[in-house]
Amino acid sequence: MIIATIAAALSMSTMFVNNDPIKCAVMGSPTKASSAVVEYAGSRFPICCSGCSDPLMKDPAKYLKASTEAGNTVASFMFCPISGQKLDWKKVTESVDYKGVRYGFCCADCKGVFTKDSAKYAKTPEKESLVCAMSGEKIASYSEAGGFVDYEGVRYYTCCPDCLVGLKKDPAGTIAKGKAKASVPKAMLAPKAK
């Protein structure tokens, strides 16, 4: 009885990260860790070849929709969709694939919140700001952002984790200072790893 109870407790606490390869959104081909990447709306889209970057950057939403319909996972979100914290995917212990995107979480609680209303937390806002609302610093790419806060239909990326904490404390007051500039999300080539 005791062994069965311990085994049940361990199985409930087992964490799961989907390690299936992410496919190219354009061709549906497997990608590798060394594949070039297009970033869009906080997600990384690895591509199978250089010829796929231009079509994907012109219309990422089209390819994400087609990939979702085909049942392919083609991107990984770089942030916890609940807390807004930047993720180190090497340390992520749980993930969920939802509508073509792999979402990781900073903790098991965030995964639970996400799975209860995935459509709400996986929604891409129509506007975003890659100018930190706290510091006014321009953020060159999604992968260089420190986190994000969604506020009144706009996703505000921060330059660092400290600014994320400050923006969460007072989003209305911080955003009212006018440092952040909202625009529609745009796809871009990810900077090469340093």
N, C-alpha and C positions, 0 to 999 in steps of 0.2 A: 504494500500500500504506500509506504513512504517513498519507495523508488518510483512508483508510478506518478505520485504527486510531484516529485522533483523533476521527472522527465517532462511532465505537462507544463510545469512552470518554465523550464528551459525552452521548450518549443514555442511557448507564447512570447518569450522575450527574444527569440531569434530574429535577427535583423536581416533585411534582404535588400541587396542592390542588384538591379538587373545589369548584367555585364554583357548582354547580347550586343553585337556590333551595331552601331548607328549607321544607317544607310544614307547614301547620297540622295538628297531631295529631288534632284533633276533626273538622274538615271536609275535610281533604286538599287545601285550597286553597293556592295560592302565598302566601308571606308576603314582607314587605319589610324592609329594614334598620330602618325606623321602626316596625315592628309591636310591639305590647305583648308582653311575655315572661313566661312562667311558668318558675320555676326548680324543679328537682327532682333530687335525688341528684347534684348537681354538673353538671347539664346545663341548657342554656337551650332552652326550647320556645317559639319565636315563634308567635303566634296571629293568625288572620286578622281577628278582630273581638272586641269586648269580651264578646260572648255566649259565647265559647269558654273564657274563663278559669275560670268556676265548674265546668263539667263536668271540665275537665282537672285542676284542683286537687283535686277529689274523688277521682279515680281515675286518676292518671297512668300507672300500670302497664297498665291496661286499654287506654288509647289508644295507648301505645307498642307493645303487643302487636299490636293491630289494624293499626297503621301498618306494622309490620314485615311482617305477612302480606300487606299491600297493596303492599309494595316501596317505601314512601315513607321518606325521611329527614326526621325531624321535630324533631331536636334537635342541638345541638352541645355536646360535653363541654368544660368550661372549663379543664381541666387535662390535662397529658400523662399518659395512663393508666399509664405506666411509671415516670417519675420523680416524679410527683405535683406537679410545678411548675405554677403558674398560667400560662396561655397568653395571649399577646397575639395574637389571631387575625389581626391585620393583618400580623404577622411570621411566621406559620406557613407553612412551605414544603412540607409534605407532610401529607396527611390520608387517612383511610380511612373509608368509610361502612360501618357494621356494625350490623345489627339495628335500623335506624331512627335511629341516632345517628352523627353525624360526629365522628370522633376526630382531633385534631391532635397533633403531636409536637414536643417541644423539639429533637429531632435525628433524623437518619436511622437511627441505631442503635436508638432507641426504637421507630421504626416497624417495623423488622425483628423486634424482640422481639414486638411486638404481633401482627404478621401470622402468626407461628409458632404462637401460642396465643391468638387473639382472644377466645375464650369465657372464658378465665381472667381476662384484663385488663379485659374489658368488663362483668364481673359487678358488679351493684350489691349491696353488703353489706346485710344485713337491719337493721343498726344503724349509727348514725353519731353523731358529736359535733360540734356547731357551737359548742363551747366549747374554746378553744385549750388543749391539754394542757400547753403550756409556760408560758403567761402567765396562764391562767385567764380570759382576755378572751372575752366572748360575741361571736360572729360573727353579725351580723344577717342575712346572706344568703350563698349560695354565691359570688356574684360578689364579695363582700367578703373572701373567704378568700384566704390567701396560698399555699395548697397543701394536700396531704393525704398521710397515711400510712395504709395498711391494716395493721392489726395484730390478729391473733386474731379475724378475722371482723367487726371494727368499723372503719369509716373515720373517722379523726380529722383534721378540718380544722384548719389553723393560721391564726393571725391575720396572719402575715407570712412572707416567705421566710426570714428569720433563724430564726424558730421552727421552720420546716420542717426546716432543717439540724439544729437541736438535737434535734428529735423523731426524726429518722432515726438519729442517733448512738446514742440509748438509748431506744427506744420502751418497753421493759418498765419501766425505772426511772422514766421521765417519767410514764407512765400510772398507775403505782402511787401517785404522789403525790395522785391523786384529784381533780385540777382539772377534767378532762374528764367530761362527763355524756353517756352514750350513750342514744339513743332511736331510734325508727323514722324513716326519711326522710319529710319532709313537703314537699308542694308549696307554693310561695309566689309571689306576684307579685314580679318583679324590681324593684329600686329603679330609679327613672328616672335615665337618664344625666345626669351633672353637666356 
